[in-house]
Amino acid sequence: MSASVKDRVIEIIAEQAVLEPGDVTMEQTLQDLGIDSLGLVESIFAIEEAFDIQVPFNANAPEQSDFDISSVASIIAAVEGLVKEQTA
């Protein structure tokens, strides 16, 4: 796991949750952190902007998305995959 991608994603998630990055753990879900559906969408936009990527996420049908939002770790892994695809 790339430290820079991991750290930046955690910063974005922490900002949405109004927490310090150190308070965000890999196993937490966005729900655990108090991030609602609007916060999720804002997080996705911030991630897309930070990494210049397109996240395959449909806010109207998140369960049908290819982007795994089940935990902080899964979000980081998904972002790393998208960043890697973009640079390949």
One Martini backbone bead per residue (centre of mass of N, CA, C, O) as a GRO file, in nm:
protein
   88
    1MET     BB    1   0.093   0.039   0.026
    2SER     BB    2   0.074   0.358  -0.042
    3ALA     BB    3   0.137   0.619   0.157
    4SER     BB    4   0.024   0.861  -0.004
    5VAL     BB    5  -0.253   0.748  -0.065
    6LYS     BB    6  -0.336   0.672   0.216
    7ASP     BB    7  -0.302   0.951   0.353
    8ARG     BB    8  -0.494   1.110   0.166
    9VAL     BB    9  -0.751   0.947   0.211
   10ILE     BB   10  -0.759   0.987   0.516
   11GLU     BB   11  -0.780   1.293   0.507
   12ILE     BB   12  -1.049   1.306   0.355
   13ILE     BB   13  -1.215   1.139   0.554
   14ALA     BB   14  -1.155   1.305   0.808
   15GLU     BB   15  -1.276   1.568   0.706
   16GLN     BB   16  -1.569   1.458   0.677
   17ALA     BB   17  -1.567   1.356   0.995
   18VAL     BB   18  -1.423   1.555   1.182
   19LEU     BB   19  -1.116   1.447   1.201
   20GLU     BB   20  -0.835   1.301   1.269
   21PRO     BB   21  -0.633   1.094   1.100
   22GLY     BB   22  -0.557   0.923   1.366
   23ASP     BB   23  -0.879   0.835   1.405
   24VAL     BB   24  -0.835   0.656   1.154
   25THR     BB   25  -0.916   0.332   1.055
   26MET     BB   26  -0.904   0.061   0.841
   27GLU     BB   27  -1.180  -0.091   0.958
   28GLN     BB   28  -1.352   0.134   0.909
   29THR     BB   29  -1.640   0.285   0.838
   30LEU     BB   30  -1.819   0.546   0.737
   31GLN     BB   31  -2.037   0.504   0.949
   32ASP     BB   32  -1.849   0.498   1.195
   33LEU     BB   33  -1.759   0.811   1.117
   34GLY     BB   34  -2.035   0.970   1.025
   35ILE     BB   35  -2.080   0.918   0.717
   36ASP     BB   36  -2.280   1.010   0.480
   37SER     BB   37  -2.394   1.024   0.162
   38LEU     BB   38  -2.285   1.309   0.114
   39GLY     BB   39  -2.000   1.257   0.225
   40LEU     BB   40  -1.932   1.042   0.020
   41VAL     BB   41  -1.952   1.214  -0.234
   42GLU     BB   42  -1.742   1.423  -0.141
   43SER     BB   43  -1.513   1.218  -0.118
   44ILE     BB   44  -1.507   1.128  -0.410
   45PHE     BB   45  -1.447   1.404  -0.531
   46ALA     BB   46  -1.181   1.448  -0.373
   47ILE     BB   47  -1.037   1.200  -0.487
   48GLU     BB   48  -1.052   1.272  -0.784
   49GLU     BB   49  -0.896   1.538  -0.754
   50ALA     BB   50  -0.632   1.440  -0.607
   51PHE     BB   51  -0.581   1.194  -0.849
   52ASP     BB   52  -0.704   1.218  -1.129
   53ILE     BB   53  -0.984   1.046  -1.122
   54GLN     BB   54  -1.228   0.787  -1.189
   55VAL     BB   55  -1.501   0.690  -1.003
   56PRO     BB   56  -1.694   0.389  -0.991
   57PHE     BB   57  -1.975   0.567  -0.882
   58ASN     BB   58  -2.316   0.524  -0.760
   59ALA     BB   59  -2.518   0.697  -0.548
   60ASN     BB   60  -2.795   0.549  -0.629
   61ALA     BB   61  -2.606   0.254  -0.642
   62PRO     BB   62  -2.370   0.144  -0.436
   63GLU     BB   63  -2.410  -0.177  -0.458
   64GLN     BB   64  -2.329  -0.151  -0.789
   65SER     BB   65  -2.045  -0.090  -0.741
   66ASP     BB   66  -1.688  -0.115  -0.807
   67PHE     BB   67  -1.660   0.053  -0.543
   68ASP     BB   68  -1.517  -0.010  -0.236
   69ILE     BB   69  -1.690   0.100   0.086
   70SER     BB   70  -1.656  -0.098   0.349
   71SER     BB   71  -1.370   0.049   0.399
   72VAL     BB   72  -1.088   0.217   0.428
   73ALA     BB   73  -0.907   0.000   0.298
   74SER     BB   74  -1.083  -0.042   0.039
   75ILE     BB   75  -1.059   0.244  -0.065
   76ILE     BB   76  -0.754   0.253  -0.093
   77ALA     BB   77  -0.728   0.011  -0.286
   78ALA     BB   78  -0.904   0.132  -0.510
   79VAL     BB   79  -0.737   0.386  -0.560
   80GLU     BB   80  -0.473   0.246  -0.627
   81GLY     BB   81  -0.583   0.102  -0.877
   82LEU     BB   82  -0.661   0.361  -1.036
   83VAL     BB   83  -0.379   0.488  -1.037
   84LYS     BB   84  -0.235   0.253  -1.178
   85GLU     BB   85  -0.404   0.255  -1.439
   86GLN     BB   86  -0.331   0.549  -1.522
   87THR     BB   87  -0.003   0.488  -1.534
   88ALA     BB   88  -0.012   0.238  -1.752
   0.00000   0.00000   0.00000
